[in-house]
Amino acid sequence: MKYVALTSGRNEEKFIRKTVEGVLSQDLEPEAYVVVDDGSEDKTSDILAEYEKVTVVKLNNRRHPTRGVNLAWALNSGVQRLKEVVPDWDYMLKVDADSVLPSDYFSRLVVKFEQNPRLGVTSGTPFDEKVWRGRASDGGKVYRRACFDDIKHFVPCNAFDTLALLQAKRYNWIVESFPEIKYTQLRTWRRGNLDRWILSGRARYFLGFPSWHTFLISIVYMRDKPWIIGSFSMFLAHALTALGGLEKPFPKEYYDFAKKYAMWETLERYHEKRLY
């Protein structure tokens, strides 16, 4: 069993040391750890240079205005380097540049893969957040190689992490998180940034979620800061984007799946008496 690790960040001098040391301290050491320095202008590069076991990929791409595009480009560059360094890796641990993993994080998650051969993407959960069933936390995901080969790459778009999970489900892979396996997420967007709520609503439209589904989700998030305003802004952004009739970028087959998935998820929650 071989696994590799991947992180990408830009101007992360505040957190990157803790992230790197968390990965390097894993009970099961990765075959390779690639960190993509996406054009940092602070001390991120200097900090990364201190670690001999880290392969640094430095980029200087022109910045794209759409949130998520630059990060997806950077991660794809990192994946390509990992395939060059360790062509036959079995699992990829993707760690955000503001996440800190305990030393047994990967070793506990790989057991879950061994128990379920259809588990394609999994994660633990941050201490201060709840991850819904059938999802995986963005900050510390593990991809099975066969699942990632089906996904192929991170699509440069807003909410590319969510799109990758939906693609995995479309290819009949199981996506799951495990609340008993914890890690620390030093930064989270659900702490008052209204712009992120609006972007989330727009992204849900382009990802193919129906407006009624976003409305249910907004009810769940009413208790997150900024209370009520944030979740309402997400729903309103989705609704207005839908009314604008903007073209959706993905194939029809994907959007047919996204609509069915929204219904399946809602029915599952209803039967479990956990309907939002």
C-alpha positions in Angstrom: 0.0 0.0 0.0 1.5 3.3 -1.1 0.0 6.7 -0.4 1.1 10.2 -1.2 0.1 13.6 0.2 -0.7 16.9 -1.4 -1.2 20.5 -0.2 -1.5 23.7 -2.1 -1.4 27.2 -0.7 -0.7 30.9 -1.4 0.6 33.3 1.3 0.1 30.7 4.1 3.0 31.7 6.3 0.7 31.8 9.3 -0.4 28.1 9.1 1.7 26.2 6.6 4.3 25.0 9.2 1.7 23.3 11.3 0.1 21.8 8.2 3.4 20.3 6.9 4.5 19.0 10.3 1.1 17.3 10.8 1.5 15.4 7.5 5.2 14.5 8.2 4.3 13.2 11.6 1.8 10.6 10.3 2.3 7.1 11.8 2.3 5.8 8.2 4.7 8.1 6.3 3.7 9.1 2.8 5.8 8.0 -0.1 6.0 11.6 -1.2 4.6 14.9 0.0 4.1 17.6 -2.6 3.3 21.1 -1.6 2.3 23.6 -4.3 3.4 27.1 -3.6 0.9 29.0 -5.7 2.8 32.3 -6.2 3.2 33.2 -2.5 4.5 36.7 -1.8 5.1 36.2 1.9 7.5 33.8 3.8 5.7 30.6 2.7 8.5 29.6 0.3 11.2 30.1 3.0 9.3 27.9 5.4 8.8 25.1 2.9 12.5 25.2 2.1 13.2 24.0 5.6 11.7 20.6 5.0 13.8 18.1 3.1 11.0 15.6 2.8 8.7 18.1 1.1 8.7 18.4 -2.7 7.8 22.0 -3.5 6.2 22.9 -6.8 6.4 26.7 -7.4 3.8 28.3 -9.7 3.4 31.8 -10.9 0.1 31.5 -12.9 -1.9 34.6 -13.8 -4.6 34.9 -11.1 -8.1 34.0 -12.3 -10.9 36.1 -10.8 -13.2 33.1 -10.1 -12.7 31.7 -6.6 -11.4 28.1 -6.7 -10.0 28.2 -10.2 -6.4 29.0 -9.1 -6.5 26.4 -6.4 -7.8 23.7 -8.7 -5.0 24.5 -11.2 -2.4 24.3 -8.4 -3.7 21.0 -7.1 -3.7 19.5 -10.6 -0.1 20.5 -11.0 0.6 18.8 -7.7 -1.2 15.6 -8.7 0.9 15.5 -11.9 4.1 15.8 -9.9 2.9 13.0 -7.6 2.3 10.7 -10.5 5.8 11.4 -11.8 7.4 10.8 -8.4 5.2 7.8 -7.3 3.4 6.5 -10.4 1.8 3.5 -8.6 0.3 5.3 -5.5 -2.9 3.8 -4.0 -4.2 6.7 -2.0 -3.8 10.4 -2.0 -4.2 12.5 1.2 -5.2 16.1 0.2 -4.6 18.5 3.1 -5.6 22.1 3.0 -2.9 24.6 4.0 -4.7 25.5 7.2 -5.5 22.0 8.4 -3.5 20.2 11.2 -3.8 16.4 11.3 -3.1 14.2 14.3 -0.4 11.5 13.8 -2.9 8.6 13.4 -5.2 10.4 10.9 -4.3 8.5 7.7 -3.7 5.2 9.5 -7.2 5.3 10.9 -8.8 6.3 7.6 -7.0 3.6 5.5 -8.7 1.0 7.7 -12.0 2.3 6.5 -10.9 1.8 2.9 -9.8 -1.7 3.6 -13.2 -2.5 5.2 -15.1 -1.2 2.2 -13.7 -1.6 -1.3 -16.3 0.8 -2.8 -15.2 3.6 -0.5 -13.8 6.2 -2.9 -13.3 9.4 -0.9 -13.3 9.8 2.9 -12.2 12.1 5.7 -12.3 12.8 9.3 -14.2 15.8 10.6 -12.9 19.2 12.0 -13.3 19.7 15.7 -15.6 22.7 15.3 -17.7 21.6 12.3 -20.2 18.9 11.5 -19.9 17.1 8.2 -23.0 15.6 6.8 -23.3 11.9 6.0 -22.3 11.1 2.5 -19.8 14.0 2.4 -16.1 14.4 3.1 -14.5 17.4 4.7 -12.4 19.5 2.3 -9.6 20.1 4.8 -8.3 16.5 5.0 -9.6 14.2 2.3 -8.2 10.8 1.2 -8.9 9.6 -2.4 -8.6 6.0 -3.5 -6.5 5.9 -6.7 -9.2 4.1 -8.7 -11.8 6.7 -7.7 -9.5 9.6 -8.6 -8.8 8.0 -11.9 -12.5 8.1 -12.6 -12.7 11.8 -11.5 -9.5 12.4 -13.6 -8.7 15.9 -12.2 -10.0 18.8 -10.2 -12.2 20.9 -12.5 -11.2 24.6 -12.3 -14.3 26.2 -10.9 -15.9 27.5 -7.7 -16.7 24.6 -5.3 -14.4 22.2 -7.3 -14.1 20.0 -4.1 -17.9 19.4 -4.0 -17.9 18.7 -7.7 -15.2 16.1 -7.2 -17.4 14.3 -4.6 -20.4 14.4 -6.9 -18.3 13.0 -9.7 -17.2 10.2 -7.4 -20.8 9.4 -6.5 -21.7 9.5 -10.2 -19.2 6.7 -10.8 -20.8 4.7 -7.9 -18.1 5.3 -5.4 -19.1 5.8 -1.8 -18.1 9.1 -0.1 -18.2 9.3 3.7 -16.7 11.1 6.7 -16.1 9.7 10.1 -16.9 11.9 13.1 -14.8 9.9 15.5 -11.6 10.8 13.5 -10.9 14.5 14.3 -8.5 17.1 12.9 -8.0 20.8 13.4 -9.1 23.3 10.8 -7.6 26.6 11.7 -9.8 28.6 9.4 -13.4 28.1 8.2 -15.6 30.2 5.9 -18.7 29.8 8.2 -17.5 32.5 10.5 -19.2 35.6 9.1 -17.9 36.2 5.6 -21.1 37.1 3.7 -19.3 37.0 0.3 -18.6 33.3 0.8 -22.3 32.6 1.5 -23.2 34.3 -1.8 -20.5 32.4 -3.7 -21.8 29.2 -2.2 -25.3 29.9 -3.5 -24.1 30.7 -7.0 -21.9 27.6 -7.0 -24.8 25.4 -6.0 -26.7 26.6 -9.2 -23.8 25.8 -11.4 -23.3 22.4 -9.7 -26.9 21.6 -10.6 -28.6 21.6 -7.2 -32.3 22.6 -7.4 -33.4 25.8 -5.7 -35.7 23.8 -3.3 -32.6 21.8 -2.2 -30.6 25.0 -1.5 -33.6 26.3 0.5 -33.5 23.3 2.7 -29.8 23.6 3.2 -30.2 27.3 4.1 -32.6 26.3 6.9 -29.8 24.1 8.3 -27.3 26.9 8.2 -29.4 29.6 9.8 -27.6 29.0 13.1 -24.2 29.8 11.5 -22.8 33.3 11.5 -23.9 35.7 10.3 -27.2 34.2 11.7 -30.0 33.9 9.2 -28.5 36.6 6.9 -25.8 34.2 5.7 -28.0 31.3 4.8 -30.7 33.6 3.3 -28.0 35.2 1.2 -27.0 31.8 -0.1 -30.5 30.9 -1.1 -31.2 34.3 -2.6 -27.9 34.1 -4.7 -28.9 30.7 -6.0 -32.4 31.8 -6.9 -31.3 35.0 -8.6 -28.6 33.1 -10.6 -31.2 30.6 -11.7 -33.6 33.4 -12.7 -30.8 34.9 -14.7 -30.7 31.8 -16.8 -26.9 31.7 -16.9 -25.4 28.8 -18.9 -24.3 25.8 -16.9 -20.8 24.6 -17.9 -21.1 20.8 -17.4 -22.6 18.0 -19.6 -26.3 17.2 -19.5 -25.6 13.8 -18.1 -23.9 15.3 -15.1 -26.9 17.6 -14.3 -29.4 14.7 -14.7 -27.3 12.9 -12.0 -27.2 16.0 -9.8 -31.0 16.4 -9.7 -31.4 12.7 -8.8 -28.7 13.0 -6.2 -30.5 15.9 -4.5 -33.7 13.9 -4.3 -32.0 10.7 -3.1 -30.2 12.7 -0.3 -33.4 14.4 0.8 -35.4 11.1 0.9 -32.6 9.4 2.8 -32.7 12.1 5.4 -36.5 11.9 5.6 -36.4 8.1 6.3 -33.8 8.6 8.9 -35.9 11.3 10.6 -33.1 13.8 10.0 -34.6 15.9 7.3 -32.6 19.1 7.6 
